[in-house]
Amino acid sequence: MENTNLESQLRQLSKNRLPLWHEFPDFELYMDQLVSLGNRYLKNLQGTEITASMVNSYVKKGLMHRPNKKKYDTANVAELVVISLLKAIYSLETIKKGLQSVAKNTQTDESYNYFAQLFNKTLAEIGDNSFSFKFDYQDDLILLTEKFAVHAVIYKIVGEKMVSLQN
């Protein structure tokens, strides 16, 4: 019975997806709009909601770039989505270093789309029971790091689903 519940929950989880860059609003947002949008995108993927104080903290600590006259752009939305997912398994300092490394080598839209597509593909594989983790030591170190991070986040989400079924 429990495995049927697990299978059902994992199928339901696998229907979630992160938006791609072109799906983000192409206009600036105020804080409350940014928070609302971030929570909508991550609704079924994390237990805690994003708050304005979290966003302010991320900006203050240099994880997100500063808004322009209290308006947040598309890059801020992408940063918020990635930070919100990764903070469940990594320290904010580790996330900051990772984001800085990615920013040196890749455009924000390209790096975000890579992350989102990898995340979505991995979630879909869970739903159709074809989940596997393959990597090549010859892969670019940043891309390899993203693969490990995405899998860690998803393993955490799946683990939490499994624990909730046992209660």
VEXTORVO-372469 format. One line per 5 residues: number of its first residue (from 1); their letters; for each residue x, y, z of N, C-alpha, C. Coordinates in steps of 0.1 Angstrom, whole numbers. Example, Ala and Ser with C-alpha at 12.3 -4.5 7.8 and 13.67 -1.06 7.14 Angstrom:
# VEXTORVO-372469
1	AS	132/-57/78/123/-45/78/132/-33/78; 128/-22/71/137/-11/71/129/0/79
***
This chain:
# VEXTORVO-372469
1	MENTN	8/-12/0/0/0/0/9/13/0; 19/13/9/27/25/10/35/27/-3; 39/17/-10/46/19/-22/37/24/-33; 25/21/-33/15/26/-42/14/41/-40; 13/45/-27/13/59/-23/25/66/-28
6	LESQL	37/60/-26/49/66/-30/49/68/-45; 46/58/-52/45/59/-67/36/70/-71; 25/71/-65/15/81/-68/21/95/-65; 27/97/-54/33/110/-50/44/114/-59; 53/104/-63/64/107/-72/59/110/-86
11	RQLSK	48/104/-90/43/108/-103/37/122/-103; 31/125/-91/25/139/-90/37/149/-89; 47/146/-82/59/154/-81/65/157/-95; 66/146/-103/72/147/-116/65/156/-125; 53/160/-122/45/168/-131/49/183/-129
16	NRLPL	56/186/-118/61/200/-116/72/203/-126; 74/215/-128/85/220/-137/88/234/-133; 101/237/-135/106/251/-134/103/258/-147; 99/270/-147/98/278/-159/111/280/-166; 111/281/-179/124/285/-186/124/300/-186
21	WHEFP	136/306/-190/138/320/-190/127/328/-197; 124/323/-209/114/330/-217/100/330/-212; 98/322/-202/85/321/-195/84/331/-184; 95/337/-180/95/347/-169/89/360/-175; 83/368/-166/78/381/-171/90/390/-177
26	DFELY	87/397/-187/97/405/-193/96/420/-189; 91/422/-177/90/435/-172/94/435/-157; 97/446/-151/102/446/-138/91/444/-128; 95/439/-116/85/435/-106/88/442/-93; 78/445/-85/80/450/-71/82/438/-62
31	MDQLV	87/440/-50/90/430/-41/79/420/-39; 67/425/-36/56/416/-34/52/407/-46; 54/413/-58/52/405/-70/63/394/-72; 75/398/-69/86/388/-70/84/377/-60; 81/380/-48/78/369/-38/67/360/-42
36	SLGNR	56/366/-46/44/359/-51/47/349/-62; 55/355/-72/58/347/-84/68/335/-80; 78/338/-72/87/328/-67/80/317/-60; 70/320/-51/63/310/-44/54/302/-53; 48/309/-63/40/301/-73/48/291/-81
41	YLKNL	60/295/-85/69/286/-93/74/274/-84; 75/276/-71/81/266/-63/71/259/-54; 58/262/-56/48/258/-47/49/243/-42; 51/234/-51/51/220/-47/65/214/-46; 75/223/-46/89/218/-46/96/221/-33
46	QGTEI	90/229/-24/97/232/-12/86/234/-1; 91/232/11/82/233/23/79/247/28; 89/256/27/87/269/32/85/279/21; 78/289/24/75/300/14/86/310/14; 88/316/3/97/328/2/91/340/8
51	TASMV	99/348/15/94/360/21/102/372/16; 97/384/18/104/396/14/117/397/22; 117/393/35/129/394/43/140/385/37; 136/373/32/146/364/26/152/371/14; 144/377/5/149/383/-7/159/394/-3
56	NSYVK	155/403/7/164/413/12/177/408/17; 176/397/24/188/390/29/197/385/17; 191/379/7/199/374/-4/206/386/-11; 199/397/-13/205/409/-19/216/414/-11; 213/416/2/223/421/12/236/412/12
61	KGLMH	234/399/11/246/390/11/252/388/-2; 247/394/-13/253/394/-26/249/381/-34; 239/374/-30/235/363/-38/226/367/-50; 219/377/-48/211/383/-58/216/397/-61; 215/401/-74/219/415/-76/209/425/-72
66	RPNKK	213/437/-69/204/447/-63/193/451/-73; 181/453/-68/171/458/-77/174/472/-81; 168/476/-93/169/490/-98/157/498/-94; 159/507/-84/148/516/-79/137/507/-74; 140/497/-66/130/488/-59/123/479/-69
71	KYDTA	128/478/-81/122/469/-91/131/458/-95; 126/446/-95/134/434/-98/132/429/-112; 143/425/-118/142/421/-133/142/406/-134; 142/401/-146/141/387/-149/153/379/-143; 165/385/-143/176/378/-136/173/376/-121
76	NVAEL	167/386/-115/163/384/-101/154/372/-99; 144/371/-108/135/360/-106/142/346/-107; 151/345/-117/159/333/-119/168/330/-107; 174/341/-102/183/339/-90/175/334/-78; 163/340/-76/154/336/-65/150/322/-66
81	VVISL	147/317/-78/142/303/-79/154/294/-76; 166/296/-81/177/288/-79/181/288/-65; 183/300/-59/187/301/-45/177/293/-36; 164/295/-38/154/289/-30/154/274/-30; 157/268/-42/159/254/-42/172/249/-36
86	LKAIY	183/256/-39/196/251/-34/198/253/-19; 191/263/-13/193/266/1/189/255/11; 181/246/5/177/234/14/188/225/16; 199/225/8/210/216/9/223/222/10; 224/235/7/237/242/7/236/254/15
91	SLETI	248/258/21/248/271/28/247/282/18; 243/294/23/242/305/14/255/309/8; 266/308/16/279/311/11/283/302/0; 280/289/1/283/279/-10/275/283/-23; 263/286/-21/254/290/-32/260/303/-39
96	KKGLQ	264/312/-31/270/325/-36/282/322/-45; 291/314/-39/303/310/-47/300/303/-60; 290/294/-59/286/287/-71/280/296/-82; 271/305/-77/265/315/-87/276/324/-93; 286/328/-85/296/337/-90/305/329/-100
101	SVAKN	307/316/-98/315/308/-107/307/307/-121; 295/305/-120/286/303/-132/286/316/-139; 285/327/-132/283/341/-138/296/345/-146; 308/339/-142/320/343/-149/321/337/-163; 314/325/-165/315/318/-177/303/317/-186
106	TQTDE	292/321/-181/279/319/-188/270/331/-186; 262/334/-196/251/344/-195/241/339/-185; 234/348/-178/225/344/-168/213/336/-174; 208/340/-186/197/332/-192/201/318/-196; 213/317/-201/218/304/-205/220/294/-193
111	SYNYF	227/300/-182/229/291/-171/216/288/-164; 207/297/-163/194/294/-157/187/283/-165; 186/285/-178/179/275/-186/185/261/-185; 199/260/-184/205/247/-182/200/241/-169; 201/249/-158/196/244/-145/182/240/-146
116	AQLFN	173/248/-151/159/245/-152/156/232/-160; 162/231/-172/160/220/-181/165/207/-174; 177/208/-167/182/196/-160/173/192/-149; 168/202/-142/159/199/-131/146/193/-136; 140/199/-146/128/193/-152/129/179/-158
121	KTLAE	140/177/-164/143/164/-170/144/153/-159; 151/157/-148/153/148/-137/140/145/-130; 132/155/-128/119/153/-122/110/144/-131; 110/146/-144/103/138/-153/107/123/-152; 120/121/-151/125/107/-150/121/100/-138
126	IGDNS	119/107/-127/113/101/-115/99/96/-117; 91/104/-124/77/100/-127/76/88/-135; 85/86/-145/84/75/-154/94/63/-150; 99/65/-138/107/54/-132/120/51/-140; 125/61/-147/138/59/-155/149/68/-149
131	FSFKF	148/71/-136/157/79/-129/171/73/-128; 181/79/-133/194/75/-130/204/87/-130; 215/85/-124/225/96/-123/238/92/-130; 239/97/-142/252/94/-149/259/107/-151; 272/106/-150/280/118/-152/294/113/-157
136	DYQDD	301/123/-163/314/120/-169/324/129/-162; 335/124/-158/345/132/-151/351/142/-161; 349/140/-173/354/150/-183/345/162/-185; 333/161/-179/324/172/-181/330/185/-175; 325/196/-180/329/209/-174/326/209/-159
141	LILLT	335/214/-151/333/213/-136/321/221/-132; 317/232/-138/305/239/-134/293/231/-137; 293/225/-149/281/217/-153/279/205/-145; 291/199/-141/290/187/-132/285/191/-118; 289/203/-114/285/208/-101/269/210/-101
146	EKFAV	264/215/-112/250/217/-113/243/204/-113; 248/194/-120/242/181/-120/240/175/-106; 251/176/-99/251/171/-85/241/179/-76; 241/192/-78/232/201/-70/217/197/-73; 214/196/-86/200/193/-90/196/179/-84
151	HAVIY	205/170/-85/201/156/-80/200/157/-65; 208/164/-58/208/165/-43/194/172/-39; 190/182/-46/177/189/-43/166/179/-45; 166/172/-56/155/163/-59/155/151/-50; 167/145/-46/168/135/-36/162/139/-23
156	KIVGE	164/151/-19/159/157/-7/144/157/-7; 138/162/-18/124/163/-20/118/150/-19; 123/140/-26/118/126/-26/119/120/-12; 130/122/-6/132/117/8/122/122/17; 118/135/16/108/141/25/94/135/22
161	KMVSL	92/132/9/79/126/5/78/112/12; 89/105/11/90/91/17/87/91/32; 94/101/39/92/102/53/78/105/57; 71/114/49/58/118/52/48/106/50; 51/97/42/43/85/40/44/76/52
166	QN	54/77/59/56/67/71/49/72/83; 44/84/83/38/90/95/23/88/95
***
